[in-house]
Amino acid sequence: MQWERRFLGALCGAAMLWSAQAGAADAFPDRPVRLIVPQSAGSGGDVVARLLGEKIGASLGQPVVIENRPGANGIIAASFVAKAPADGYTLMLAGVSQMSFNPRLYKSLAYQADKDFTYISPVVDTPFLLVASKSSGIKSLKELQTAAKAKPGTLSFASAGAGNSTHLSTEMIAEAAGIKLMHVPFKGSGPALNAVLGGQVDLMTSVLGAALPQVAAGNLVPLAVLADSRAPDLPDVPTLREAGLQAPVMPGWFAVVGPAAMDGGVVSRLNAAVQASLADKAIQERLRALYLVPIPGTAQGIAQRAATDAEVWGAFIQRAGVQAE
């Protein structure tokens, strides 16, 4: 009888806990939700957040307030969100850099990417494009390999900063091609791309949306698309694999995350709101114009993708000896 009483007591306790959790999910949200962006206003992540925020808010029945907390490759924003209450009211539009790259780039990090967050929903991905300056005289990936092997470490490439996707992707291309390039880091993608346009630097891996207008104007030479398939706007430009390089595709995804240990019902509610916004035809057209690809999927799916990218690119970061300060 005693064990029966203990069993019934445990069962009642579990039922009460489930009921409380279900009640919390049903009541969510009853006030505005903050979406932290680890980039400055006008950046790619900020544009995505503001584009989707209103539609997500309409689905939730509460406003989504965009809050920019830029700096330190997203560490400032990620550290803030990691310490926030896990109630679903403080979220972050995280990028692959914060979740998969930073843990290997920094010797000391103020958050643990694999423990301090709850993945909620994938959002968008962006392809990258390897471009050359017109003054470099390079017109194909094969010509790049030939020129770089003739004078190792002489050809230069720009990036938005050490450890940035624009840096890691070009280093990976160099490794796969068996060549040595000289890294020239800048404070942001804009100044880096301008240096290639001006001919001060020979190469850059840029997000497709930023480089494409300059390619269309004849100011940059496209060498290869860093994606699984060719870009519709550049049908004659091969992917890296088509050009003969066996290198992993540089991920450029964004995802909505929150603090660790969020309620499952709240996560499901938020995932449904994000995915509904991505399914909206007007939103899809806007994203297409920005050369961003919506990612349908679950919290579990994007968590697994982040873990895979951390493994693949983390190993490369160690192999290449890349460190960020």
N, C-alpha and C positions, 0 to 999 in steps of 0.2 A: 504493500500500500504506500509505503514511504517513497519508493521509486516512482510510483504512478503520480504521486503528488508533485514530485520534482519535475517529472516529464511534462505534466499539465501546466506547471508554473512556467517552465521554459517555453512551452508552446504559446502560452498566452503572452509572454514577454515578446516573443518573435512577432506575433500577430500585431501587438501594439506598436512595435517598431516599424513594421511594414505599413501599418495604417498611418503612422506619423509621416513616413517618407512619401507615401502616396498623397497625403494631404498637402505636403510641401510642394510636390510637383504640380498638383491641381491648382494651387494658389499662385504659382509662378507664372508670369511676373506681376507684382502689384506696384511696381515703381520703375522708373527708367533704368535701362541697362547701359553700362559704360563699356565701350569697345576701345581698348587701348591700341594705338598704332605706334610701333617702335621706329617710326620714320617721321620726318618733318612734313608739314602741310605741302601739298602739291606733288609729293613723291608717288611712286607707283602704288605702294601699299595704302597710302592715304586716299588716293583716287578710288581704289577698289572698295575701301571701307565706306567711303561716303556714297558711292554708287549703290552699294548693297544695303547700307544702314537703314534708309527710309523704308525699303521693302521688308526687311527683317522686322523692323519696328511695327509695321502694319500687321504682320503675321502674328506678332507677340501681343499686340494690343497696348504696347508701351513704347515710348521713344527710345531709340538707340543713340546715345550721345558719343560722338567720336572725340577721343582725347589723344593728342599727340604727345609722346614722350620719347623723342629721338635721342640718339647718342650711344657711343660705345658698341656699335654693331648690334644694337638691340638689347644689350645687357641691362640698361637702365629700366626699360619697359618690362622685360621679362622678370627681373628681380622684384619689381613692384607687384606684378600680377601673381607671382609665386607666393607672396606673403599676404595676399588679399583673402578675405573670407570666401570659403568655397560654396557660396550661395547662388551663384549664377549671375550676379549683378556686376561683376568685374571680369571682363573677358579680354582677350588679346587676339589681334589678327597677326599671328606669328608667321614668320618665313622659315624656310629650310635652314637659313643661317643660324637663327637662334636655337632651333631645336636639334639640328643634326651636325652642324659644323662647329659652333662655338665650343662645345665640350672638349674637342680635340685641339682647337686653335689656341686656347688660353690655359696657361699653367694653373691659374686660380680663377674660378668662376663663382659668382655670387648666387648661383642657382644650380640645381641638378635637373637637366632636361628630361631625364628618364624617370624622375620621381616627383617632381614638384608641380606637374601639370596634369590636367584632364583634357584629353583630346575630344573635340566636339564635332567638328565637321571639316572636310576639305573644302576649299573655295575655288581657287583658280591656279593654273600653271602657265608659265610663259616659256616659249622657246628662246634659245640664244643664237646669235649669228656671229661667226668669225669674219671680221672685215680687215681690209688693208688700206693704207693711205694710197692715194694715187701716185704720190711721189716715190713710194717704195718700189714701184715697177712690178710688184707681185700680183698675178692675176689668177692664180689657182693654188690649191693646197700642195700640189706637186712642185710648183715653182717655189713655194715657201720652203719646203723641205730641202730642195736643191740649194737655195740661197743660204739657208741656215747652216747646212752642213759644210758649205764652202768657207763660212766665217762664223764658227761657233760663238755664241754669246754676244754677237754684234747686233743682230736684229732686235729691236725693242718692242715691247708690248705694254699698253696702258691698262690700268685697272682702277676700280673705284676704291681701292685700299687693300692692304695686306689681309688675306683671309676672306675677302669678298668673293662672291660667286664668279665675278668677272676675272678675278685673279686665279682661283682654283681651276676654273675650266680651261684657261689657256695653258696653265702648267700641266694639266692632264693631257692636253693635245700635244704639247712638246714631248712629254714622256712617251706617248703612244707613237709619235713620229720619229723618236730617237734623235731629237734636236735640242739645242740649248738656246734659250732666248733671254734677253735682259729685261727684267721687270722694272717698270716705272709706275709706282703707285701715285694716285691722286686722291684728293678729298671729295669723292663723289663721282658718279658716272658721267655727269655733264662735262666737267673739266677734262676728264679722261678722253671722252669722245671728241671734244674740241681739239685736243692735242693731236689726235690721229687725223682729223679733218685738216688741220694746219700743217701736217707733215712733220711735226716735231717728234712723233712716235710712229712706228711702222704698222702696228697691229693692235687689235683689241677684240675681245669677245664681249659683245653687247647684247642686252635684251633686244629681241627682234623689233619691238615697237619703237624703240629709240633710234635704231640704226636704219630702218627701212626707208624713211623719208629722204635721208641723205644718199642712200643707195639709188633710190628712184631718181634723184636729182643728178646722179652721176658723180657725186662727190666722194663716195667710198666704193671700194671694190669688194663684193661679197665672195668669200672663199668656201664656206661650208656652213650648213645649218646644224645646230646641236639639238637634234630632235630625232624621234623614231621615223619621221617621214618628212618629205620636203614641205616647205612653206608654200601655200597656195599663191602668194604674191611673188614668189621667187621660184617658179617651176623649173628653171634651168640650173639652180644652185643645188649641188648634191648634199646629202647628209654626210657626216664624218665617215660612217660605215661604207656608204657608197663611194666615197673618195679613197677608201682603202685603209682607214684607221679603225682599229678595234678599241674604242674608248667608251666608257659608260656615258650615257646622256646626262648632261648637267641638269639637275632638278631646279626648278624655279617656282615651286609651289608656295601658296599661302594657305593657312588653315586657321580656324577659330579654335582657341584653347582657353581653358580656365584654370584656376588653382586645383591642386590635387584633391581627390576624395569628394568630388561633386556628386550630388544625388543623380542616380541613373535616370529617373523620370525627367529631371530638369535637363539633362544632357539630351535626351530624346526630343524634348520639346524644342530645344535650341537647334538641334540638327535638322529637324523638320522645317523650321523657319528659314534657316540658311539655304537648304536645298530647294525650298519653294521659291526663294528669291532668284536662285540660279536658273530655275526652270522658266522664269518669266521671259517672254519673247523680247520685250523691249530691253531688258537687262542683257540678254544674250547678244543682241545687236550692238549695244554699247561696248560690251566686252570684246566682241569680234573686231570692232573698230580700233580697239586698243591692243589687238593681237594677243589677247588673253583667252585661255581655254578653260571653260568651267569644268570642275571636277565633281561629278556625282559620286556619292559614296557615304560610308558610315564612319563613325568615330573610330571603330576598330581598324578600318581600312587605312585611314590616314596615319594612325598610330604605328601600324606595321610599316607603312611606307617611310615614315620618319626613322624608324629603327633600321631599316635596310639602308637608307641613305647614310645614316650615321656610321654603319659598318663599312660600307664601300668607300665613302669619302673620308671617313676617319682614318682608315688604313692608308689611304693616299696621302693625307696630311702628314701622317707620321713618316711615311716613306720619303716624302719630298722635304721634310724638315721645315714645314711652314709654321710660323708662329706669329701671333698677333699680340700687341702690347695692350 
